[in-house]
Amino acid sequence: MDLQEFVSETIKAIISGTRDAQEFAAKNDACVNPYEFGTRTPEHVIDMGDGTLSIVQPISFDLCIEDTSSKKGKAGIQVVSGKYESESKATNRVKFSIAVSLPRMKPNFDASNPEIGVSKSRMK
């Protein structure tokens, strides 16, 4: 898979998975990635512009990549899969992190609207 596509699809899957986990958590009296949880140091928090803060979390990548340049002029960088190929190719390792503010939820969150949040029935 192309490196750009891999990074993009990975982050999209993490965001989507976070939302799915939040819906499950709300139905089971739990909370995933709550509003304003944890450290409040400026390098870890972002002002969301709506009066709330959100934690910025790194998504770290440690990938094996290969140059896929061909004689036909098409160049690219591919993420190396775990499958074995008999063809010998030069590979490199790349490590990097991307800062992301994942979807947030309020404690006692209402699964039907993650931004509104409080379910009074769960507070009893």
PyRosetta script that sets phi, psi and omega in degrees:
from pyrosetta import init, pose_from_sequence

init()
pose = pose_from_sequence("MDLQEFVSETIKAIISGTRDAQEFAAKNDACVNPYEFGTRTPEHVIDMGDGTLSIVQPISFDLCIEDTSSKKGKAGIQVVSGKYESESKATNRVKFSIAVSLPRMKPNFDASNPEIGVSKSRMK")
pose.set_psi(1, 142.1)
pose.set_omega(1, 177.3)
pose.set_phi(2, -60.7)
pose.set_psi(2, 140.1)
pose.set_omega(2, -177.1)
pose.set_phi(3, -57.1)
pose.set_psi(3, -46.5)
pose.set_omega(3, -179.1)
pose.set_phi(4, -59.5)
pose.set_psi(4, -45.8)
pose.set_omega(4, 179.6)
pose.set_phi(5, -65.1)
pose.set_psi(5, -41.1)
pose.set_omega(5, -179.7)
pose.set_phi(6, -60.5)
pose.set_psi(6, -48.8)
pose.set_omega(6, -179.1)
pose.set_phi(7, -62.9)
pose.set_psi(7, -47.3)
pose.set_omega(7, -179.4)
pose.set_phi(8, -60.5)
pose.set_psi(8, -49.0)
pose.set_omega(8, -178.3)
pose.set_phi(9, -66.9)
pose.set_psi(9, -34.5)
pose.set_omega(9, 177.9)
pose.set_phi(10, -63.9)
pose.set_psi(10, -47.5)
pose.set_omega(10, -179.4)
pose.set_phi(11, -65.2)
pose.set_psi(11, -41.2)
pose.set_omega(11, 177.1)
pose.set_phi(12, -60.1)
pose.set_psi(12, -42.2)
pose.set_omega(12, -180.0)
pose.set_phi(13, -66.2)
pose.set_psi(13, -37.7)
pose.set_omega(13, 177.9)
pose.set_phi(14, -65.2)
pose.set_psi(14, -44.3)
pose.set_omega(14, 178.8)
pose.set_phi(15, -62.9)
pose.set_psi(15, -47.3)
pose.set_omega(15, 179.0)
pose.set_phi(16, -62.7)
pose.set_psi(16, -42.2)
pose.set_omega(16, 178.1)
pose.set_phi(17, -64.0)
pose.set_psi(17, -36.0)
pose.set_omega(17, 177.0)
pose.set_phi(18, -62.6)
pose.set_psi(18, -45.8)
pose.set_omega(18, 178.0)
pose.set_phi(19, -60.5)
pose.set_psi(19, -45.2)
pose.set_omega(19, 178.4)
pose.set_phi(20, -60.0)
pose.set_psi(20, -43.9)
pose.set_omega(20, -179.8)
pose.set_phi(21, -65.9)
pose.set_psi(21, -35.3)
pose.set_omega(21, 178.0)
pose.set_phi(22, -65.0)
pose.set_psi(22, -41.6)
pose.set_omega(22, 178.1)
pose.set_phi(23, -63.4)
pose.set_psi(23, -42.7)
pose.set_omega(23, 177.6)
pose.set_phi(24, -64.2)
pose.set_psi(24, -44.1)
pose.set_omega(24, -179.2)
pose.set_phi(25, -60.7)
pose.set_psi(25, -42.2)
pose.set_omega(25, -179.0)
pose.set_phi(26, -61.0)
pose.set_psi(26, -35.3)
pose.set_omega(26, 179.9)
pose.set_phi(27, -78.0)
pose.set_psi(27, -10.7)
pose.set_omega(27, -176.4)
pose.set_phi(28, -126.1)
pose.set_psi(28, 29.8)
pose.set_omega(28, 176.1)
pose.set_phi(29, 53.7)
pose.set_psi(29, 42.6)
pose.set_omega(29, 177.7)
pose.set_phi(30, -130.4)
pose.set_psi(30, 178.6)
pose.set_omega(30, -178.5)
pose.set_phi(31, -145.3)
pose.set_psi(31, 130.1)
pose.set_omega(31, 179.2)
pose.set_phi(32, -113.0)
pose.set_psi(32, 125.9)
pose.set_omega(32, -179.8)
pose.set_phi(33, 51.6)
pose.set_psi(33, 63.3)
pose.set_omega(33, -176.4)
pose.set_phi(34, -67.3)
pose.set_psi(34, 157.2)
pose.set_omega(34, 174.6)
pose.set_phi(35, -56.0)
pose.set_psi(35, 139.2)
pose.set_omega(35, 169.0)
pose.set_phi(36, 48.3)
pose.set_psi(36, 40.5)
pose.set_omega(36, 179.1)
pose.set_phi(37, -97.0)
pose.set_psi(37, 139.3)
pose.set_omega(37, 172.1)
pose.set_phi(38, 93.9)
pose.set_psi(38, -153.9)
pose.set_omega(38, -174.1)
pose.set_phi(39, -63.7)
pose.set_psi(39, 146.8)
pose.set_omega(39, 178.8)
pose.set_phi(40, -117.5)
pose.set_psi(40, 27.1)
pose.set_omega(40, 176.7)
pose.set_phi(41, -77.1)
pose.set_psi(41, 144.7)
pose.set_omega(41, -173.9)
pose.set_phi(42, -55.1)
pose.set_psi(42, -31.7)
pose.set_omega(42, -177.6)
pose.set_phi(43, -75.5)
pose.set_psi(43, -9.4)
pose.set_omega(43, -179.2)
pose.set_phi(44, -115.2)
pose.set_psi(44, 0.0)
pose.set_omega(44, -174.2)
pose.set_phi(45, -129.4)
pose.set_psi(45, 142.6)
pose.set_omega(45, 176.4)
pose.set_phi(46, -124.0)
pose.set_psi(46, 137.8)
pose.set_omega(46, 175.0)
pose.set_phi(47, -78.3)
pose.set_psi(47, 119.6)
pose.set_omega(47, -175.3)
pose.set_phi(48, -79.8)
pose.set_psi(48, -4.7)
pose.set_omega(48, 177.9)
pose.set_phi(49, 82.7)
pose.set_psi(49, 0.0)
pose.set_omega(49, 179.6)
pose.set_phi(50, -118.1)
pose.set_psi(50, 20.4)
pose.set_omega(50, -178.8)
pose.set_phi(51, 87.8)
pose.set_psi(51, 3.4)
pose.set_omega(51, 178.5)
pose.set_phi(52, -118.1)
pose.set_psi(52, 162.4)
pose.set_omega(52, 176.1)
pose.set_phi(53, -112.8)
pose.set_psi(53, 153.3)
pose.set_omega(53, 176.4)
pose.set_phi(54, -135.1)
pose.set_psi(54, 142.2)
pose.set_omega(54, 178.9)
pose.set_phi(55, -75.0)
pose.set_psi(55, 136.3)
pose.set_omega(55, 174.7)
pose.set_phi(56, -97.7)
pose.set_psi(56, 123.3)
pose.set_omega(56, -176.1)
pose.set_phi(57, -118.4)
pose.set_psi(57, 140.4)
pose.set_omega(57, 178.0)
pose.set_phi(58, -81.4)
pose.set_psi(58, 140.0)
pose.set_omega(58, 167.4)
pose.set_phi(59, -106.7)
pose.set_psi(59, 113.9)
pose.set_omega(59, -174.7)
pose.set_phi(60, -97.6)
pose.set_psi(60, 139.0)
pose.set_omega(60, 178.3)
pose.set_phi(61, -119.9)
pose.set_psi(61, 139.6)
pose.set_omega(61, 173.4)
pose.set_phi(62, -137.3)
pose.set_psi(62, 97.2)
pose.set_omega(62, -169.0)
pose.set_phi(63, -120.1)
pose.set_psi(63, 153.0)
pose.set_omega(63, 170.7)
pose.set_phi(64, -102.9)
pose.set_psi(64, 123.9)
pose.set_omega(64, -177.3)
pose.set_phi(65, -124.3)
pose.set_psi(65, 161.6)
pose.set_omega(65, 176.3)
pose.set_phi(66, -138.4)
pose.set_psi(66, 149.7)
pose.set_omega(66, 176.1)
pose.set_phi(67, -78.7)
pose.set_psi(67, 126.4)
pose.set_omega(67, -178.9)
pose.set_phi(68, -109.2)
pose.set_psi(68, 27.0)
pose.set_omega(68, 177.7)
pose.set_phi(69, -60.2)
pose.set_psi(69, 139.5)
pose.set_omega(69, 179.2)
pose.set_phi(70, -125.5)
pose.set_psi(70, 169.2)
pose.set_omega(70, 179.1)
pose.set_phi(71, -67.4)
pose.set_psi(71, -18.6)
pose.set_omega(71, -179.4)
pose.set_phi(72, -81.9)
pose.set_psi(72, 3.0)
pose.set_omega(72, 175.8)
pose.set_phi(73, 92.0)
pose.set_psi(73, -5.1)
pose.set_omega(73, 178.2)
pose.set_phi(74, -82.0)
pose.set_psi(74, 124.4)
pose.set_omega(74, 179.4)
pose.set_phi(75, -116.0)
pose.set_psi(75, 156.4)
pose.set_omega(75, 177.6)
pose.set_phi(76, 179.4)
pose.set_psi(76, 169.1)
pose.set_omega(76, 176.5)
pose.set_phi(77, -122.7)
pose.set_psi(77, 126.4)
pose.set_omega(77, -178.4)
pose.set_phi(78, -113.1)
pose.set_psi(78, 145.0)
pose.set_omega(78, 171.6)
pose.set_phi(79, -79.4)
pose.set_psi(79, 131.1)
pose.set_omega(79, -177.4)
pose.set_phi(80, -80.5)
pose.set_psi(80, 129.7)
pose.set_omega(80, 177.1)
pose.set_phi(81, -84.5)
pose.set_psi(81, 173.0)
pose.set_omega(81, -178.5)
pose.set_phi(82, -81.3)
pose.set_psi(82, -2.4)
pose.set_omega(82, -176.4)
pose.set_phi(83, -78.2)
pose.set_psi(83, 148.3)
pose.set_omega(83, -177.3)
pose.set_phi(84, -84.5)
pose.set_psi(84, 133.7)
pose.set_omega(84, 173.7)
pose.set_phi(85, -128.2)
pose.set_psi(85, 142.8)
pose.set_omega(85, -178.6)
pose.set_phi(86, -75.3)
pose.set_psi(86, -20.7)
pose.set_omega(86, -179.6)
pose.set_phi(87, -70.8)
pose.set_psi(87, 134.0)
pose.set_omega(87, -179.8)
pose.set_phi(88, -86.0)
pose.set_psi(88, 125.7)
pose.set_omega(88, 179.4)
pose.set_phi(89, -133.7)
pose.set_psi(89, 148.7)
pose.set_omega(89, 176.3)
pose.set_phi(90, -81.4)
pose.set_psi(90, 128.8)
pose.set_omega(90, 178.8)
pose.set_phi(91, -122.0)
pose.set_psi(91, 157.0)
pose.set_omega(91, 176.9)
pose.set_phi(92, -133.1)
pose.set_psi(92, 159.5)
pose.set_omega(92, 178.3)
pose.set_phi(93, -109.4)
pose.set_psi(93, 138.2)
pose.set_omega(93, 177.7)
pose.set_phi(94, -133.4)
pose.set_psi(94, 134.1)
pose.set_omega(94, 177.7)
pose.set_phi(95, -122.0)
pose.set_psi(95, 135.1)
pose.set_omega(95, 175.8)
pose.set_phi(96, -161.5)
pose.set_psi(96, 163.3)
pose.set_omega(96, 177.0)
pose.set_phi(97, -127.9)
pose.set_psi(97, 148.9)
pose.set_omega(97, 176.3)
pose.set_phi(98, -124.2)
pose.set_psi(98, 126.8)
pose.set_omega(98, 179.8)
pose.set_phi(99, -79.3)
pose.set_psi(99, 131.0)
pose.set_omega(99, -176.9)
pose.set_phi(100, -138.2)
pose.set_psi(100, 139.7)
pose.set_omega(100, 169.5)
pose.set_phi(101, -101.3)
pose.set_psi(101, 105.4)
pose.set_omega(101, -176.8)
pose.set_phi(102, -74.3)
pose.set_psi(102, 162.6)
pose.set_omega(102, 177.1)
pose.set_phi(103, -53.3)
pose.set_psi(103, 141.3)
pose.set_omega(103, -177.5)
pose.set_phi(104, -110.9)
pose.set_psi(104, 157.2)
pose.set_omega(104, 174.3)
pose.set_phi(105, -138.9)
pose.set_psi(105, 154.0)
pose.set_omega(105, 177.7)
pose.set_phi(106, -91.0)
pose.set_psi(106, 147.4)
pose.set_omega(106, 174.5)
pose.set_phi(107, -56.2)
pose.set_psi(107, 149.7)
pose.set_omega(107, -176.7)
pose.set_phi(108, 57.7)
pose.set_psi(108, 39.1)
pose.set_omega(108, -173.2)
pose.set_phi(109, -68.8)
pose.set_psi(109, 140.4)
pose.set_omega(109, 177.1)
pose.set_phi(110, -87.7)
pose.set_psi(110, 115.1)
pose.set_omega(110, -174.9)
pose.set_phi(111, -59.6)
pose.set_psi(111, -22.5)
pose.set_omega(111, -179.1)
pose.set_phi(112, -77.0)
pose.set_psi(112, -18.0)
pose.set_omega(112, 179.3)
pose.set_phi(113, -152.0)
pose.set_psi(113, 92.9)
pose.set_omega(113, -174.9)
pose.set_phi(114, -62.7)
pose.set_psi(114, -22.5)
pose.set_omega(114, -179.4)
pose.set_phi(115, -85.2)
pose.set_psi(115, -21.3)
pose.set_omega(115, -179.5)
pose.set_phi(116, -86.0)
pose.set_psi(116, -57.4)
pose.set_omega(116, 162.9)
pose.set_phi(117, 100.0)
pose.set_psi(117, -62.6)
pose.set_omega(117, -163.2)
pose.set_phi(118, -83.6)
pose.set_psi(118, 125.3)
pose.set_omega(118, 175.9)
pose.set_phi(119, -103.0)
pose.set_psi(119, 105.6)
pose.set_omega(119, -176.0)
pose.set_phi(120, -61.5)
pose.set_psi(120, -31.7)
pose.set_omega(120, -177.7)
pose.set_phi(121, -64.5)
pose.set_psi(121, -28.5)
pose.set_omega(121, -179.0)
pose.set_phi(122, -82.1)
pose.set_psi(122, -12.7)
pose.set_omega(122, -177.0)
pose.set_phi(123, -83.1)
pose.set_psi(123, -11.5)
pose.set_omega(123, -177.9)
pose.set_phi(124, -81.5)
pose.dump_pdb("model.pdb")
